[in-house]
Amino acid sequence: EIEKAAEEYPVALYFFDILYVDGEDLTTQPLPVRRKKLEEIVVEGERMKLSTGRFVETPMEGEKFFAEAVEAGCEGVMIKSVDEESVYRAGARGWQWIKLKRDYRSEMIDTVDLVVVGAFHGRGRRKGRFGALLMAVYNPEKDVFQTVCKVGSGFKDVDLETLTERVNRLRLDAKHPRVEALMEPDVWVQPSLVLEIIGAEVTLSPVHTCAWDVVKQGYGLGIRFPRFTGRVRDDKKPEDATTDSEIVEMYRSQLKKVEAE
């Protein structure tokens, strides 16, 4: 049972700090020294990894990393000092470590109709089928499809079987010329199939091209925690999908809602 569960729900151990090794107490060493030691010791593999970290020098670099973390499904980031005082203090609170999290008060109310432009191979119990789909909005001014989320939730087994068959019939050897994407799926797809999607909120995204540079320079908009509602919109052409302008309006409406609260 344990082996079966491990295959269906693969987990990995992530290391973010090291305090003691081979009889040496490292708690009095600053963070950069501890991190370097950790990288020397940990041999990364499928089930053992180093936590994703980045040394930044400007607020803009930190903001970009935060946006990437949120886009990846994390609740936020830990900001840590790297100066000589960045020793490990067990149980202590202070400004050496700061947790930065998103404000979850804003939520999507309406569903959106998005176009499948790519697919990702499934793993575990989804092996042999597509486990997630790259979804896009339609930009009528440029007549292109711009990515807005990668959805892997909300699918029943029968949905995965049916959608895998349909997506396979739309497979392309390369990205369609009318698709704008920074994210690289395992399989590119002819923009034709429209699905109904719901999500937690619309956020700034450094990896999705929907409304790129419209709200903020160097960012697009993405849907956080997207999930399939179970509804395939065969009644809609891809050009009838939700537009980039509608996503921008949803984002700005969320901001107004939070400010009002």
C-alpha positions as protocol buffer text, in pm:
chain_id: "A"
residue {
  index: 1
  type: GLU
  ca { x: 0 y: 0 z: 0 }
}
residue {
  index: 2
  type: ILE
  ca { x: 282 y: 239 z: 85 }
}
residue {
  index: 3
  type: GLU
  ca { x: 463 y: 168 z: -243 }
}
residue {
  index: 4
  type: LYS
  ca { x: 139 y: 219 z: -437 }
}
residue {
  index: 5
  type: ALA
  ca { x: 67 y: 547 z: -260 }
}
residue {
  index: 6
  type: ALA
  ca { x: 424 y: 667 z: -321 }
}
residue {
  index: 7
  type: GLU
  ca { x: 379 y: 603 z: -693 }
}
residue {
  index: 8
  type: GLU
  ca { x: 39 y: 772 z: -712 }
}
residue {
  index: 9
  type: TYR
  ca { x: 137 y: 1069 z: -495 }
}
residue {
  index: 10
  type: PRO
  ca { x: 512 y: 1124 z: -541 }
}
residue {
  index: 11
  type: VAL
  ca { x: 668 y: 1340 z: -270 }
}
residue {
  index: 12
  type: ALA
  ca { x: 1015 y: 1485 z: -228 }
}
residue {
  index: 13
  type: LEU
  ca { x: 1227 y: 1602 z: 64 }
}
residue {
  index: 14
  type: TYR
  ca { x: 1346 y: 1963 z: 33 }
}
residue {
  index: 15
  type: PHE
  ca { x: 1646 y: 2092 z: 233 }
}
residue {
  index: 16
  type: PHE
  ca { x: 1667 y: 2464 z: 311 }
}
residue {
  index: 17
  type: ASP
  ca { x: 1931 y: 2491 z: 585 }
}
residue {
  index: 18
  type: ILE
  ca { x: 2202 y: 2293 z: 765 }
}
residue {
  index: 19
  type: LEU
  ca { x: 2281 y: 2333 z: 1135 }
}
residue {
  index: 20
  type: TYR
  ca { x: 2521 y: 2053 z: 1226 }
}
residue {
  index: 21
  type: VAL
  ca { x: 2742 y: 1821 z: 1022 }
}
residue {
  index: 22
  type: ASP
  ca { x: 3027 y: 1581 z: 1107 }
}
residue {
  index: 23
  type: GLY
  ca { x: 3061 y: 1716 z: 1460 }
}
residue {
  index: 24
  type: GLU
  ca { x: 3068 y: 2080 z: 1348 }
}
residue {
  index: 25
  type: ASP
  ca { x: 2811 y: 2329 z: 1480 }
}
residue {
  index: 26
  type: LEU
  ca { x: 2711 y: 2556 z: 1191 }
}
residue {
  index: 27
  type: THR
  ca { x: 2449 y: 2763 z: 1376 }
}
residue {
  index: 28
  type: THR
  ca { x: 2707 y: 3036 z: 1441 }
}
residue {
  index: 29
  type: GLN
  ca { x: 2789 y: 3066 z: 1070 }
}
residue {
  index: 30
  type: PRO
  ca { x: 2608 y: 3321 z: 847 }
}
residue {
  index: 31
  type: LEU
  ca { x: 2347 y: 3195 z: 600 }
}
residue {
  index: 32
  type: PRO
  ca { x: 2568 y: 3210 z: 284 }
}
residue {
  index: 33
  type: VAL
  ca { x: 2822 y: 2979 z: 452 }
}
residue {
  index: 34
  type: ARG
  ca { x: 2552 y: 2735 z: 563 }
}
residue {
  index: 35
  type: ARG
  ca { x: 2388 y: 2737 z: 220 }
}
residue {
  index: 36
  type: LYS
  ca { x: 2719 y: 2666 z: 46 }
}
residue {
  index: 37
  type: LYS
  ca { x: 2782 y: 2374 z: 283 }
}
residue {
  index: 38
  type: LEU
  ca { x: 2432 y: 2242 z: 217 }
}
residue {
  index: 39
  type: GLU
  ca { x: 2487 y: 2252 z: -160 }
}
residue {
  index: 40
  type: GLU
  ca { x: 2813 y: 2060 z: -120 }
}
residue {
  index: 41
  type: ILE
  ca { x: 2649 y: 1782 z: 81 }
}
residue {
  index: 42
  type: VAL
  ca { x: 2308 y: 1728 z: -77 }
}
residue {
  index: 43
  type: VAL
  ca { x: 2305 y: 1515 z: -393 }
}
residue {
  index: 44
  type: GLU
  ca { x: 1982 y: 1611 z: -565 }
}
residue {
  index: 45
  type: GLY
  ca { x: 1756 y: 1349 z: -717 }
}
residue {
  index: 46
  type: GLU
  ca { x: 1388 y: 1288 z: -787 }
}
residue {
  index: 47
  type: ARG
  ca { x: 1304 y: 1253 z: -416 }
}
residue {
  index: 48
  type: MET
  ca { x: 1574 y: 1473 z: -259 }
}
residue {
  index: 49
  type: LYS
  ca { x: 1615 y: 1838 z: -355 }
}
residue {
  index: 50
  type: LEU
  ca { x: 1747 y: 2172 z: -239 }
}
residue {
  index: 51
  type: SER
  ca { x: 1488 y: 2438 z: -171 }
}
residue {
  index: 52
  type: THR
  ca { x: 1471 y: 2700 z: -444 }
}
residue {
  index: 53
  type: GLY
  ca { x: 1661 y: 3008 z: -332 }
}
residue {
  index: 54
  type: ARG
  ca { x: 1795 y: 3320 z: -493 }
}
residue {
  index: 55
  type: PHE
  ca { x: 2030 y: 3594 z: -376 }
}
residue {
  index: 56
  type: VAL
  ca { x: 1885 y: 3930 z: -481 }
}
residue {
  index: 57
  type: GLU
  ca { x: 2032 y: 4279 z: -469 }
}
residue {
  index: 58
  type: THR
  ca { x: 1734 y: 4498 z: -556 }
}
residue {
  index: 59
  type: PRO
  ca { x: 1366 y: 4513 z: -449 }
}
residue {
  index: 60
  type: MET
  ca { x: 1267 y: 4450 z: -812 }
}
residue {
  index: 61
  type: GLU
  ca { x: 1461 y: 4121 z: -819 }
}
residue {
  index: 62
  type: GLY
  ca { x: 1294 y: 4016 z: -494 }
}
residue {
  index: 63
  type: GLU
  ca { x: 951 y: 4109 z: -627 }
}
residue {
  index: 64
  type: LYS
  ca { x: 1007 y: 3901 z: -940 }
}
residue {
  index: 65
  type: PHE
  ca { x: 1113 y: 3598 z: -736 }
}
residue {
  index: 66
  type: PHE
  ca { x: 806 y: 3639 z: -515 }
}
residue {
  index: 67
  type: ALA
  ca { x: 580 y: 3647 z: -823 }
}
residue {
  index: 68
  type: GLU
  ca { x: 747 y: 3331 z: -955 }
}
residue {
  index: 69
  type: ALA
  ca { x: 687 y: 3156 z: -621 }
}
residue {
  index: 70
  type: VAL
  ca { x: 319 y: 3251 z: -618 }
}
residue {
  index: 71
  type: GLU
  ca { x: 286 y: 3139 z: -979 }
}
residue {
  index: 72
  type: ALA
  ca { x: 434 y: 2801 z: -883 }
}
residue {
  index: 73
  type: GLY
  ca { x: 164 y: 2755 z: -618 }
}
residue {
  index: 74
  type: CYS
  ca { x: 360 y: 2861 z: -310 }
}
residue {
  index: 75
  type: GLU
  ca { x: 191 y: 3076 z: -48 }
}
residue {
  index: 76
  type: GLY
  ca { x: 485 y: 3314 z: -45 }
}
residue {
  index: 77
  type: VAL
  ca { x: 859 y: 3333 z: 27 }
}
residue {
  index: 78
  type: MET
  ca { x: 1096 y: 3359 z: 322 }
}
residue {
  index: 79
  type: ILE
  ca { x: 1322 y: 3663 z: 299 }
}
residue {
  index: 80
  type: LYS
  ca { x: 1649 y: 3603 z: 485 }
}
residue {
  index: 81
  type: SER
  ca { x: 1940 y: 3829 z: 567 }
}
residue {
  index: 82
  type: VAL
  ca { x: 2279 y: 3727 z: 428 }
}
residue {
  index: 83
  type: ASP
  ca { x: 2502 y: 3959 z: 632 }
}
residue {
  index: 84
  type: GLU
  ca { x: 2748 y: 3854 z: 904 }
}
residue {
  index: 85
  type: GLU
  ca { x: 2467 y: 3858 z: 1161 }
}
residue {
  index: 86
  type: SER
  ca { x: 2261 y: 3598 z: 971 }
}
residue {
  index: 87
  type: VAL
  ca { x: 2345 y: 3317 z: 1215 }
}
residue {
  index: 88
  type: TYR
  ca { x: 2080 y: 3060 z: 1305 }
}
residue {
  index: 89
  type: ARG
  ca { x: 1878 y: 3160 z: 1612 }
}
residue {
  index: 90
  type: ALA
  ca { x: 1648 y: 2877 z: 1717 }
}
residue {
  index: 91
  type: GLY
  ca { x: 1300 y: 3000 z: 1809 }
}
residue {
  index: 92
  type: ALA
  ca { x: 1399 y: 3366 z: 1781 }
}
residue {
  index: 93
  type: ARG
  ca { x: 1188 y: 3626 z: 1602 }
}
residue {
  index: 94
  type: GLY
  ca { x: 1334 y: 3930 z: 1432 }
}
residue {
  index: 95
  type: TRP
  ca { x: 1419 y: 4092 z: 1101 }
}
residue {
  index: 96
  type: GLN
  ca { x: 1674 y: 3831 z: 992 }
}
residue {
  index: 97
  type: TRP
  ca { x: 1389 y: 3617 z: 855 }
}
residue {
  index: 98
  type: ILE
  ca { x: 1066 y: 3767 z: 719 }
}
residue {
  index: 99
  type: LYS
  ca { x: 774 y: 3570 z: 578 }
}
residue {
  index: 100
  type: LEU
  ca { x: 611 y: 3741 z: 279 }
}
residue {
  index: 101
  type: LYS
  ca { x: 269 y: 3602 z: 183 }
}
residue {
  index: 102
  type: ARG
  ca { x: -6 y: 3696 z: -59 }
}
residue {
  index: 103
  type: ASP
  ca { x: -329 y: 3855 z: 57 }
}
residue {
  index: 104
  type: TYR
  ca { x: -596 y: 3593 z: -12 }
}
residue {
  index: 105
  type: ARG
  ca { x: -898 y: 3816 z: 39 }
}
residue {
  index: 106
  type: SER
  ca { x: -968 y: 3859 z: -332 }
}
residue {
  index: 107
  type: GLU
  ca { x: -1127 y: 3572 z: -524 }
}
residue {
  index: 108
  type: MET
  ca { x: -1252 y: 3500 z: -873 }
}
residue {
  index: 109
  type: ILE
  ca { x: -1629 y: 3491 z: -886 }
}
residue {
  index: 110
  type: ASP
  ca { x: -1685 y: 3419 z: -1255 }
}
residue {
  index: 111
  type: THR
  ca { x: -1565 y: 3125 z: -1459 }
}
residue {
  index: 112
  type: VAL
  ca { x: -1359 y: 3184 z: -1772 }
}
residue {
  index: 113
  type: ASP
  ca { x: -1353 y: 3001 z: -2105 }
}
residue {
  index: 114
  type: LEU
  ca { x: -995 y: 2924 z: -2204 }
}
residue {
  index: 115
  type: VAL
  ca { x: -828 y: 2761 z: -2504 }
}
residue {
  index: 116
  type: VAL
  ca { x: -598 y: 2459 z: -2474 }
}
residue {
  index: 117
  type: VAL
  ca { x: -264 y: 2543 z: -2640 }
}
residue {
  index: 118
  type: GLY
  ca { x: -36 y: 2284 z: -2479 }
}
residue {
  index: 119
  type: ALA
  ca { x: -28 y: 1973 z: -2260 }
}
residue {
  index: 120
  type: PHE
  ca { x: 198 y: 1817 z: -1998 }
}
residue {
  index: 121
  type: HIS
  ca { x: 253 y: 1442 z: -1954 }
}
residue {
  index: 122
  type: GLY
  ca { x: 100 y: 1296 z: -1638 }
}
residue {
  index: 123
  type: ARG
  ca { x: 293 y: 1123 z: -1360 }
}
residue {
  index: 124
  type: GLY
  ca { x: 196 y: 869 z: -1096 }
}
residue {
  index: 125
  type: ARG
  ca { x: -165 y: 759 z: -1140 }
}
residue {
  index: 126
  type: ARG
  ca { x: -194 y: 992 z: -1440 }
}
residue {
  index: 127
  type: LYS
  ca { x: 94 y: 828 z: -1625 }
}
residue {
  index: 128
  type: GLY
  ca { x: 6 y: 754 z: -1987 }
}
residue {
  index: 129
  type: ARG
  ca { x: -232 y: 1048 z: -2004 }
}
residue {
  index: 130
  type: PHE
  ca { x: -195 y: 1423 z: -1995 }
}
residue {
  index: 131
  type: GLY
  ca { x: -187 y: 1546 z: -1637 }
}
residue {
  index: 132
  type: ALA
  ca { x: -214 y: 1921 z: -1699 }
}
residue {
  index: 133
  type: LEU
  ca { x: -304 y: 2160 z: -1978 }
}
residue {
  index: 134
  type: LEU
  ca { x: -163 y: 2498 z: -2078 }
}
residue {
  index: 135
  type: MET
  ca { x: -455 y: 2737 z: -2118 }
}
residue {
  index: 136
  type: ALA
  ca { x: -482 y: 3068 z: -2302 }
}
residue {
  index: 137
  type: VAL
  ca { x: -707 y: 3368 z: -2351 }
}
residue {
  index: 138
  type: TYR
  ca { x: -779 y: 3529 z: -2686 }
}
residue {
  index: 139
  type: ASN
  ca { x: -633 y: 3869 z: -2775 }
}
residue {
  index: 140
  type: PRO
  ca { x: -860 y: 4002 z: -3053 }
}
residue {
  index: 141
  type: GLU
  ca { x: -642 y: 4305 z: -3130 }
}
residue {
  index: 142
  type: LYS
  ca { x: -339 y: 4090 z: -3211 }
}
residue {
  index: 143
  type: ASP
  ca { x: -542 y: 3783 z: -3314 }
}
residue {
  index: 144
  type: VAL
  ca { x: -330 y: 3560 z: -3090 }
}
residue {
  index: 145
  type: PHE
  ca { x: -377 y: 3330 z: -2792 }
}
residue {
  index: 146
  type: GLN
  ca { x: -186 y: 3425 z: -2476 }
}
residue {
  index: 147
  type: THR
  ca { x: -125 y: 3181 z: -2190 }
}
residue {
  index: 148
  type: VAL
  ca { x: -290 y: 3252 z: -1856 }
}
residue {
  index: 149
  type: CYS
  ca { x: -258 y: 2931 z: -1650 }
}
residue {
  index: 150
  type: LYS
  ca { x: -152 y: 2568 z: -1630 }
}
residue {
  index: 151
  type: VAL
  ca { x: -447 y: 2364 z: -1505 }
}
residue {
  index: 152
  type: GLY
  ca { x: -417 y: 2017 z: -1353 }
}
residue {
  index: 153
  type: SER
  ca { x: -701 y: 2017 z: -1098 }
}
residue {
  index: 154
  type: GLY
  ca { x: -1070 y: 1937 z: -1127 }
}
residue {
  index: 155
  type: PHE
  ca { x: -1029 y: 1651 z: -1373 }
}
residue {
  index: 156
  type: LYS
  ca { x: -1203 y: 1319 z: -1311 }
}
residue {
  index: 157
  type: ASP
  ca { x: -1046 y: 1003 z: -1454 }
}
residue {
  index: 158
  type: VAL
  ca { x: -1300 y: 998 z: -1735 }
}
residue {
  index: 159
  type: ASP
  ca { x: -1218 y: 1363 z: -1814 }
}
residue {
  index: 160
  type: LEU
  ca { x: -849 y: 1281 z: -1843 }
}
residue {
  index: 161
  type: GLU
  ca { x: -918 y: 989 z: -2076 }
}
residue {
  index: 162
  type: THR
  ca { x: -1147 y: 1193 z: -2300 }
}
residue {
  index: 163
  type: LEU
  ca { x: -932 y: 1506 z: -2305 }
}
residue {
  index: 164
  type: THR
  ca { x: -614 y: 1308 z: -2371 }
}
residue {
  index: 165
  type: GLU
  ca { x: -778 y: 1158 z: -2679 }
}
residue {
  index: 166
  type: ARG
  ca { x: -902 y: 1495 z: -2801 }
}
residue {
  index: 167
  type: VAL
  ca { x: -573 y: 1674 z: -2734 }
}
residue {
  index: 168
  type: ASN
  ca { x: -376 y: 1402 z: -2913 }
}
residue {
  index: 169
  type: ARG
  ca { x: -583 y: 1470 z: -3225 }
}
residue {
  index: 170
  type: LEU
  ca { x: -474 y: 1835 z: -3205 }
}
residue {
  index: 171
  type: ARG
  ca { x: -101 y: 1774 z: -3147 }
}
residue {
  index: 172
  type: LEU
  ca { x: 151 y: 1992 z: -3330 }
}
residue {
  index: 173
  type: ASP
  ca { x: 523 y: 1951 z: -3389 }
}
residue {
  index: 174
  type: ALA
  ca { x: 588 y: 2309 z: -3277 }
}
residue {
  index: 175
  type: LYS
  ca { x: 413 y: 2604 z: -3116 }
}
residue {
  index: 176
  type: HIS
  ca { x: 128 y: 2741 z: -3326 }
}
residue {
  index: 177
  type: PRO
  ca { x: 216 y: 3080 z: -3482 }
}
residue {
  index: 178
  type: ARG
  ca { x: -90 y: 3239 z: -3318 }
}
residue {
  index: 179
  type: VAL
  ca { x: 18 y: 3133 z: -2968 }
}
residue {
  index: 180
  type: GLU
  ca { x: 228 y: 3359 z: -2744 }
}
residue {
  index: 181
  type: ALA
  ca { x: 389 y: 3162 z: -2462 }
}
residue {
  index: 182
  type: LEU
  ca { x: 691 y: 3167 z: -2235 }
}
residue {
  index: 183
  type: MET
  ca { x: 606 y: 2837 z: -2066 }
}
residue {
  index: 184
  type: GLU
  ca { x: 712 y: 2528 z: -2263 }
}
residue {
  index: 185
  type: PRO
  ca { x: 466 y: 2233 z: -2249 }
}
residue {
  index: 186
  type: ASP
  ca { x: 554 y: 1875 z: -2337 }
}
residue {
  index: 187
  type: VAL
  ca { x: 317 y: 1892 z: -2632 }
}
residue {
  index: 188
  type: TRP
  ca { x: 197 y: 2190 z: -2835 }
}
residue {
  index: 189
  type: VAL
  ca { x: -165 y: 2189 z: -2942 }
}
residue {
  index: 190
  type: GLN
  ca { x: -373 y: 2345 z: -3219 }
}
residue {
  index: 191
  type: PRO
  ca { x: -575 y: 2621 z: -3044 }
}
residue {
  index: 192
  type: SER
  ca { x: -924 y: 2479 z: -3088 }
}
residue {
  index: 193
  type: LEU
  ca { x: -1055 y: 2315 z: -2770 }
}
residue {
  index: 194
  type: VAL
  ca { x: -1226 y: 2546 z: -2517 }
}
residue {
  index: 195
  type: LEU
  ca { x: -1269 y: 2452 z: -2149 }
}
residue {
  index: 196
  type: GLU
  ca { x: -1446 y: 2628 z: -1862 }
}
residue {
  index: 197
  type: ILE
  ca { x: -1205 y: 2714 z: -1579 }
}
residue {
  index: 198
  type: ILE
  ca { x: -1245 y: 2866 z: -1231 }
}
residue {
  index: 199
  type: GLY
  ca { x: -964 y: 2987 z: -1006 }
}
residue {
  index: 200
  type: ALA
  ca { x: -879 y: 3155 z: -677 }
}
residue {
  index: 201
  type: GLU
  ca { x: -771 y: 3491 z: -818 }
}
residue {
  index: 202
  type: VAL
  ca { x: -594 y: 3671 z: -1100 }
}
residue {
  index: 203
  type: THR
  ca { x: -235 y: 3765 z: -1018 }
}
residue {
  index: 204
  type: LEU
  ca { x: 68 y: 3925 z: -1180 }
}
residue {
  index: 205
  type: SER
  ca { x: 269 y: 3656 z: -1356 }
}
residue {
  index: 206
  type: PRO
  ca { x: 629 y: 3649 z: -1482 }
}
residue {
  index: 207
  type: VAL
  ca { x: 561 y: 3337 z: -1692 }
}
residue {
  index: 208
  type: HIS
  ca { x: 223 y: 3393 z: -1859 }
}
residue {
  index: 209
  type: THR
  ca { x: 175 y: 3625 z: -2156 }
}
residue {
  index: 210
  type: CYS
  ca { x: -186 y: 3735 z: -2101 }
}
residue {
  index: 211
  type: ALA
  ca { x: -189 y: 4118 z: -2100 }
}
residue {
  index: 212
  type: TRP
  ca { x: 191 y: 4129 z: -2103 }
}
residue {
  index: 213
  type: ASP
  ca { x: 322 y: 4475 z: -2001 }
}
residue {
  index: 214
  type: VAL
  ca { x: -35 y: 4606 z: -1968 }
}
residue {
  index: 215
  type: VAL
  ca { x: -66 y: 4614 z: -1589 }
}
residue {
  index: 216
  type: LYS
  ca { x: 304 y: 4613 z: -1507 }
}
residue {
  index: 217
  type: GLN
  ca { x: 620 y: 4620 z: -1717 }
}
residue {
  index: 218
  type: GLY
  ca { x: 773 y: 4275 z: -1754 }
}
residue {
  index: 219
  type: TYR
  ca { x: 466 y: 4090 z: -1622 }
}
residue {
  index: 220
  type: GLY
  ca { x: 154 y: 3929 z: -1759 }
}
residue {
  index: 221
  type: LEU
  ca { x: -152 y: 3805 z: -1571 }
}
residue {
  index: 222
  type: GLY
  ca { x: -216 y: 3451 z: -1453 }
}
residue {
  index: 223
  type: ILE
  ca { x: -496 y: 3262 z: -1280 }
}
residue {
  index: 224
  type: ARG
  ca { x: -391 y: 3123 z: -942 }
}
residue {
  index: 225
  type: PHE
  ca { x: -508 y: 2772 z: -841 }
}
residue {
  index: 226
  type: PRO
  ca { x: -707 y: 2709 z: -1162 }
}
residue {
  index: 227
  type: ARG
  ca { x: -933 y: 2406 z: -1186 }
}
residue {
  index: 228
  type: PHE
  ca { x: -1151 y: 2251 z: -1454 }
}
residue {
  index: 229
  type: THR
  ca { x: -1525 y: 2286 z: -1386 }
}
residue {
  index: 230
  type: GLY
  ca { x: -1608 y: 1975 z: -1589 }
}
residue {
  index: 231
  type: ARG
  ca { x: -1756 y: 2172 z: -1875 }
}
residue {
  index: 232
  type: VAL
  ca { x: -1613 y: 2146 z: -2228 }
}
residue {
  index: 233
  type: ARG
  ca { x: -1731 y: 2442 z: -2435 }
}
residue {
  index: 234
  type: ASP
  ca { x: -1787 y: 2272 z: -2770 }
}
residue {
  index: 235
  type: ASP
  ca { x: -2040 y: 2548 z: -2837 }
}
residue {
  index: 236
  type: LYS
  ca { x: -1758 y: 2803 z: -2858 }
}
residue {
  index: 237
  type: LYS
  ca { x: -1493 y: 2872 z: -3117 }
}
residue {
  index: 238
  type: PRO
  ca { x: -1146 y: 2956 z: -2980 }
}
residue {
  index: 239
  type: GLU
  ca { x: -1201 y: 3319 z: -3082 }
}
residue {
  index: 240
  type: ASP
  ca { x: -1508 y: 3322 z: -2854 }
}
residue {
  index: 241
  type: ALA
  ca { x: -1293 y: 3249 z: -2548 }
}
residue {
  index: 242
  type: THR
  ca { x: -1236 y: 3493 z: -2263 }
}
residue {
  index: 243
  type: THR
  ca { x: -1020 y: 3783 z: -2381 }
}
residue {
  index: 244
  type: ASP
  ca { x: -708 y: 3938 z: -2233 }
}
residue {
  index: 245
  type: SER
  ca { x: -903 y: 4260 z: -2167 }
}
residue {
  index: 246
  type: GLU
  ca { x: -1160 y: 4070 z: -1962 }
}
residue {
  index: 247
  type: ILE
  ca { x: -883 y: 3920 z: -1747 }
}
residue {
  index: 248
  type: VAL
  ca { x: -737 y: 4269 z: -1693 }
}
residue {
  index: 249
  type: GLU
  ca { x: -1079 y: 4392 z: -1581 }
}
residue {
  index: 250
  type: MET
  ca { x: -1113 y: 4098 z: -1340 }
}
residue {
  index: 251
  type: TYR
  ca { x: -771 y: 4178 z: -1194 }
}
residue {
  index: 252
  type: ARG
  ca { x: -853 y: 4545 z: -1144 }
}
residue {
  index: 253
  type: SER
  ca { x: -1192 y: 4460 z: -992 }
}
residue {
  index: 254
  type: GLN
  ca { x: -1015 y: 4239 z: -737 }
}
residue {
  index: 255
  type: LEU
  ca { x: -786 y: 4525 z: -640 }
}
residue {
  index: 256
  type: LYS
  ca { x: -1084 y: 4755 z: -588 }
}
residue {
  index: 257
  type: LYS
  ca { x: -1251 y: 4490 z: -371 }
}
residue {
  index: 258
  type: VAL
  ca { x: -943 y: 4453 z: -148 }
}
residue {
  index: 259
  type: GLU
  ca { x: -903 y: 4831 z: -114 }
}
residue {
  index: 260
  type: ALA
  ca { x: -1270 y: 4862 z: -16 }
}
residue {
  index: 261
  type: GLU
  ca { x: -1223 y: 4604 z: 260 }
}
